[in-house]
Amino acid sequence: KQTPVTFRAEDNGDYYATFSNDKVTFITSDNSEAYKIVVSDGNIVKTKFDEVSADINGEAVKGYFIPANTGVLLYSLAETADYYTVENKTVDAISPADNMLERAPKDGGDIAFNEGYKYYKLAYNDYTAKTGLGFYWGADNGDAFYVKAGTAYLAVPKAKAAGAKGFTLNGEATGIEGVNANVENAKAIYNLNGQRVASMAKPGLYIVNGKKVVRK
């Protein structure tokens, strides 16, 4: 099945998106690239997946096989890219030491929190100016936050995170205080006091994108 991925993050004509799926997928490399990410010495390090050729409906197509339940960063020269879910093929899982991107819950939801990690989302440092694209805390103190289905987030061990509140894609760590809008998981969530919150972390009534939502 051919399905498009929409790239919501744009940086000087380059487009980015995080991606995950519960099945093995094949991302076409027509104007696109797929990357694993780790944080090393305070910087984002991107490693490109190996490009291979696959038979798609009788035609040889170049692209990247992505293991099931694996988070990746996609880069594209266009606003969309195609992927295919693949049946009857096994692709080896990737060690967290080689890829710190984690898949979103299948239907979307809050990250499973582990106190040994800090959690980051694909976002801009300045959303209005669309600058400083990178991975930034999605909640106070790098805690867990809501993640949209089909995307991914960065889970960095505390020792490697070294207190950084964000890492730009150009390789610079940052200690900025205010990280602006998330480009993928954008949900305006408020508590009943009218205060904006990063996620529905506790049971109760919330206002999400203008609608009342009960978290049990």
Secondary structure, DSSP 8 states (H G I E B T S, - for coil): -EEEEE--EEETTEEEEEE--SS-EEEE-SSEEEEEEEEETTEEEEEE---EEEEETTEEEEEEEE-TT--EEEEESSSEEEEEE-SS-------TTT--EEE--TT-EE----TTEEEEEEE-SBTTTTBS-EEEESSGGG---EE-TT-EEEEEEHHHHTT-SEEETTS-EE--S----BSSS---EE-TTS-B-SS--SSEEEEETTEEEEE-
